[in-house]
Amino acid sequence: MSRMAGKVAFITGAGNGMGRSHAVRLAEEGADVVAVDLPSAAADLDETRRLVVELGRRAVVAHADVRDPAALRAAVDAGVAELGPLDVVVANAGVCDNPGPAWTIDDEIWHRSLDVNLTGVWNTATAAVPAMRDGGGSVVIVSSTAGIKAVAGAAHYSASKTAVVGLARTLANELGPEFIRVNVLHPGAVGTRMTLNPETMARLRPDLENPSRDDVVPVLAANHVLPVPWLDARDVSNALLFLASDESRYMTGTQLVVDAGLTQKV
Ligand SMILES: NC(=O)c1ccc[n+]([C@@H]2O[C@H](COP(=O)([O-])OP(=O)(O)OC[C@H]3O[C@@H](n4cnc5c(N)ncnc54)[C@H](O)[C@@H]3O)[C@@H](O)[C@H]2O)c1
């Protein structure tokens, strides 16, 4: 229960889904948390704070859009003022719309995807890395299996999630001399609202009027080597915990895949 004792973690997109799960998992192991999300997610962030505090850890919440560098810097400053220098930075905030074939993607959706999923990660690193503790730390960039293999109908998402791998490799080289490690986490299908929302479920089951979770189980399970339809956020948080902790102290520039075998399925 103390793999993160005395550490401070800065997490974007921490109001919901995997971001919240990462905050809770790191707090369970002793970390204090700076939880960042959109101003519109204030109530979600309050719940994340409640969960972290319930575990006996400290939490600072900050409202910032990862597309806004000044807001991210303010979030970092607020976190450091209360909790001290950062040990872990998790660039997790992301968006995924599924508009169809690449040539039909609307300009606005393309740019939103690249702005949040790629530039937002760069903004997060730029704001947070200078506030990391002397002596090193861990940056984890959340990509996706869409950063490894093609996803039909999501060229914008796949492009952004592939691009962050290049960003991570470069950052790993630039920050290695400071003992700051930078690794990529590739989740597969996870049972958050990004996957289990009415629009995505309707796309997965075009034959049904209002498909339920149960209706998409066979479609999603068919993508996997292991016979499960999706992962729980906590399954991904356990891998994140490893990359964030000193247990992975000589791992940098690498990619960790948690996908029930999605990328290996024949
Ligand atoms: N759910 C999946 O199946 C899946 C699979 C692979 C990768 N991912 C990636 O994992 C990460 C987390 O996904 P999730 O499933 O928890 O999604 P989610 O939609 O449940 O949560 C995403 C969080 O990010 C926040 N966010 C969105 N845009 C933001 C912005 N501009 N600035 C700050 N915060 C913002 C949202 O408010 C939300 O709280 C994302 O990067 C996503 O692309 C998800």
PDBQT file of the ligand as one rigid body, heavy atoms in Angstrom, charges set to zero:
ROOT
HETATM    1  N1  LIG A 301     -12.039   4.343 -23.186  1.00  0.00    +0.000 N 
HETATM    2  C1  LIG A 301     -11.269   3.705 -24.024  1.00  0.00    +0.000 C 
HETATM    3  O1  LIG A 301     -11.663   2.646 -24.553  1.00  0.00    +0.000 OA
HETATM    4  C2  LIG A 301      -9.891   4.196 -24.346  1.00  0.00    +0.000 A 
HETATM    5  C3  LIG A 301      -9.031   3.331 -25.038  1.00  0.00    +0.000 A 
HETATM    6  C4  LIG A 301      -7.735   3.754 -25.324  1.00  0.00    +0.000 A 
HETATM    7  C5  LIG A 301      -7.314   4.990 -24.931  1.00  0.00    +0.000 A 
HETATM    8  N2  LIG A 301      -8.168   5.829 -24.256  1.00  0.00    +0.000 N 
HETATM    9  C6  LIG A 301      -7.620   7.121 -23.850  1.00  0.00    +0.000 C 
HETATM   10  O2  LIG A 301      -7.584   7.172 -22.437  1.00  0.00    +0.000 OA
HETATM   11  C7  LIG A 301      -7.761   8.500 -21.998  1.00  0.00    +0.000 C 
HETATM   12  C8  LIG A 301      -8.898   8.560 -20.997  1.00  0.00    +0.000 C 
HETATM   13  O3  LIG A 301     -10.077   8.086 -21.649  1.00  0.00    +0.000 OA
HETATM   14  P1  LIG A 301     -11.413   7.689 -20.859  1.00  0.00    +0.000 P 
HETATM   15  O4  LIG A 301     -11.904   6.459 -21.463  1.00  0.00    +0.000 OA
HETATM   16  O5  LIG A 301     -11.189   7.784 -19.402  1.00  0.00    +0.000 OA
HETATM   17  O6  LIG A 301     -12.358   8.891 -21.342  1.00  0.00    +0.000 OA
HETATM   18  P2  LIG A 301     -13.515   9.686 -20.586  1.00  0.00    +0.000 P 
HETATM   19  O7  LIG A 301     -14.256  10.388 -21.672  1.00  0.00    +0.000 OA
HETATM   20  O8  LIG A 301     -14.246   8.810 -19.638  1.00  0.00    +0.000 OA
HETATM   21  O9  LIG A 301     -12.700  10.750 -19.722  1.00  0.00    +0.000 OA
HETATM   22  C9  LIG A 301     -11.896  11.724 -20.331  1.00  0.00    +0.000 C 
HETATM   23  C10 LIG A 301     -11.703  12.880 -19.379  1.00  0.00    +0.000 C 
HETATM   24  O10 LIG A 301     -10.898  13.868 -20.053  1.00  0.00    +0.000 OA
HETATM   25  C11 LIG A 301     -11.501  15.125 -19.886  1.00  0.00    +0.000 C 
HETATM   26  N3  LIG A 301     -11.170  15.994 -20.997  1.00  0.00    +0.000 N 
HETATM   27  C12 LIG A 301     -11.620  15.925 -22.272  1.00  0.00    +0.000 A 
HETATM   28  N4  LIG A 301     -11.129  16.939 -23.001  1.00  0.00    +0.000 NA
HETATM   29  C13 LIG A 301     -10.354  17.668 -22.167  1.00  0.00    +0.000 A 
HETATM   30  C14 LIG A 301      -9.592  18.845 -22.321  1.00  0.00    +0.000 A 
HETATM   31  N5  LIG A 301      -9.557  19.510 -23.495  1.00  0.00    +0.000 N 
HETATM   32  N6  LIG A 301      -8.925  19.347 -21.248  1.00  0.00    +0.000 NA
HETATM   33  C15 LIG A 301      -8.986  18.712 -20.045  1.00  0.00    +0.000 A 
HETATM   34  N7  LIG A 301      -9.694  17.593 -19.845  1.00  0.00    +0.000 NA
HETATM   35  C16 LIG A 301     -10.379  17.082 -20.883  1.00  0.00    +0.000 A 
HETATM   36  C17 LIG A 301     -13.005  14.831 -19.817  1.00  0.00    +0.000 C 
HETATM   37  O11 LIG A 301     -13.741  15.904 -19.229  1.00  0.00    +0.000 OA
HETATM   38  C18 LIG A 301     -13.032  13.540 -19.018  1.00  0.00    +0.000 C 
HETATM   39  O12 LIG A 301     -13.114  13.766 -17.623  1.00  0.00    +0.000 OA
HETATM   40  C19 LIG A 301      -7.985   9.330 -23.254  1.00  0.00    +0.000 C 
HETATM   41  O13 LIG A 301      -6.780   9.918 -23.660  1.00  0.00    +0.000 OA
HETATM   42  C20 LIG A 301      -8.445   8.307 -24.261  1.00  0.00    +0.000 C 
HETATM   43  O14 LIG A 301      -8.199   8.713 -25.582  1.00  0.00    +0.000 OA
HETATM   44  C21 LIG A 301      -9.435   5.454 -23.958  1.00  0.00    +0.000 A 
ENDROOT
TORSDOF 0
